[in-house]
Every structure is written in C-alpha cells, then in structure tokens.
C-alpha cells in the first residue's frame, strides 16, 4: 500500500514539474524578486504630475502586478517601477526575456547599468495584448539609451554583465487605469 501511494505521489510530482516547465517557452533562469520592498515606484509626481501606481505581489500565482492610474495633469504622463539586480546576474547574455500580461497598452522595459536613482536607462518598447500572457525577447544591442524621454548620444553599449536595474514604465500619453503583470525576467 505504501509503495502504491509513493508511486502515485511521485507520478503527480513529475506531472507537476513537467507542467511548470512546459507552461512557459522561456528556459533560462528567472530573476524576479517577489519582495515588493525591493522594488520602488517612480511616477511623474517627482515633477509635479498626478499619476499614481503601486506594485502588488501574487505569490500564490507567482507574478507581480504593476497597476495604477496614468494622469496627464500638471504636465505628468508616466508611471514606473524598478528594482536592483545582482551584479553579474545576466552574465554574458546577448538577449533578455520577459513574460508579461498586459492591458493592450504599450510599455517600456528598462535596464540601467548603475544603481543610481536618476540617470539614463536603456529602453525597449513592447505592445501588450489585453489579458494575454506574452513572452518578449530583446537583443541588448537594440536597447536605446534615454534620459527623461530623450535619446542619449555617445552612451556606452549596454552589456549584460553591467545590468544593475530592471524595470517597467508606462508613458503612452493615454490617461486612465493600467495594469501590467510580470512573472519572468531573465537572460535568454
């Protein structure tokens, strides 16, 4: 009897693991810090705007939710969240992948090569489909260095071993509610 129970439990465990690994087409190591205290919000309120956002953690479903209201009042128009990454985490990767579920809006995936609060970011935009999990793969060579929405000329090329922050920004100039879930950030 014990053997039968162990055998059934082992079979269930194997099926579970297969389901977990087959549920995503991303095969690399996932860096996703599910500790909300390690992420911070940077909205247009730093310049007098009125956008509001928050980061929620769904540990049960293993994703994070960046949500809020984008406002254009007082020359506002952006909401963002970001977190530090461990030094060297992305190694020598040429691509970074994310897995997100959005609301049909265009967001930016942003990487920084320092741990500073202000400064330029390397940016790639992506278009979400409403309530659909999507995987995006970004070549590091295609990230565009920007500072407050302006292109930075002469910035060093981004390399994976220099990535120190990851984050998301909404600045599509469409006021209203937004929601972006994410469950994977990693080299691919």
Residue pairs with C-beta under 8 A, 6 or more apart in sequence:
24 99
24 135
24 184
25 135
26 97
26 99
26 135
26 184
26 186
26 188
27 188
28 93
28 97
28 186
28 187
28 188
29 186
29 187
30 183
30 184
30 185
30 186
31 85
31 86
31 89
31 90
31 166
31 185
31 186
32 64
32 182
32 183
32 184
32 185
32 186
33 39
33 83
34 57
34 59
34 62
34 64
35 57
36 55
36 56
36 57
36 64
38 83
38 84
39 55
39 64
39 81
39 82
39 83
40 81
40 82
40 83
41 53
41 54
41 55
41 79
41 80
41 81
42 80
42 81
42 82
42 117
43 49
43 51
43 52
43 53
43 68
43 76
43 78
43 79
43 80
44 50
44 51
44 71
44 74
44 75
44 76
44 77
44 78
44 79
45 51
45 52
45 76
47 75
47 76
48 74
48 75
48 76
49 71
49 73
49 74
49 75
49 76
49 77
49 78
50 71
50 73
50 74
50 76
51 68
51 69
51 70
51 71
51 76
51 77
51 78
51 79
52 68
52 69
52 71
52 79
53 66
53 67
53 68
53 69
53 79
53 80
53 81
53 178
54 66
54 67
54 68
55 64
55 65
55 66
55 81
56 64
56 65
56 67
57 64
57 65
58 64
58 65
58 181
62 183
63 101
63 181
63 182
63 183
64 181
64 182
64 183
65 179
65 180
65 181
66 79
66 81
66 168
66 179
66 180
66 181
66 182
67 177
67 178
67 179
67 180
68 79
68 177
68 178
69 175
69 176
69 177
69 178
70 76
70 77
70 78
70 79
70 170
70 171
70 172
70 174
70 175
70 176
70 177
70 178
71 77
71 175
72 173
72 175
77 171
77 173
78 169
78 170
78 171
79 169
79 170
79 171
79 178
80 110
80 167
80 168
80 169
80 170
81 167
81 168
82 110
82 112
82 165
82 166
82 167
82 168
83 165
83 166
83 167
84 115
84 164
84 165
85 163
85 164
85 165
85 166
87 164
88 161
89 163
89 187
90 96
90 160
90 161
90 163
90 186
90 187
91 160
91 161
91 187
92 159
92 160
92 161
93 140
93 160
93 187
93 188
94 139
94 140
94 141
94 160
95 137
95 138
95 139
95 140
95 187
95 188
96 109
96 111
96 137
96 138
96 140
96 160
96 163
96 185
96 186
96 187
96 188
97 135
97 136
97 137
97 138
97 184
97 185
97 186
97 187
97 188
98 109
98 126
98 135
98 136
98 138
98 182
98 184
98 185
99 133
99 134
99 135
99 136
99 182
99 183
99 184
100 107
100 126
100 128
100 133
100 134
100 136
100 180
100 181
100 182
100 183
101 128
101 131
101 132
101 133
101 134
101 180
101 181
101 182
101 183
102 128
102 129
102 130
102 132
102 134
102 179
102 180
102 181
103 128
103 130
103 131
103 177
103 178
103 179
103 180
104 128
104 129
104 130
105 127
105 128
105 170
105 172
105 174
105 178
105 180
106 125
106 126
106 127
106 128
106 172
107 125
107 126
107 128
107 168
107 169
107 170
107 172
107 180
108 123
108 124
108 125
108 126
108 168
108 169
108 170
108 171
109 123
109 124
109 125
109 126
109 136
109 138
109 166
109 167
109 168
110 121
110 122
110 123
110 165
110 166
110 167
110 168
110 169
111 121
111 122
111 143
111 158
111 163
111 165
111 166
111 167
112 119
112 120
112 121
112 122
112 163
112 164
112 165
112 167
113 122
113 156
113 158
113 162
113 163
113 164
114 164
114 165
115 164
115 165
119 147
120 145
120 146
120 147
120 152
120 155
121 145
121 146
121 147
121 165
121 167
122 140
122 143
122 144
122 145
122 146
122 158
123 143
123 144
123 145
123 146
123 169
124 138
124 142
124 143
124 144
126 134
126 136
128 134
128 180
133 183
135 184
137 188
140 158
140 159
140 160
141 157
141 158
143 158
144 151
145 151
145 152
145 155
145 158
146 152
149 171
160 187
166 185
168 180
168 182
170 178
170 180
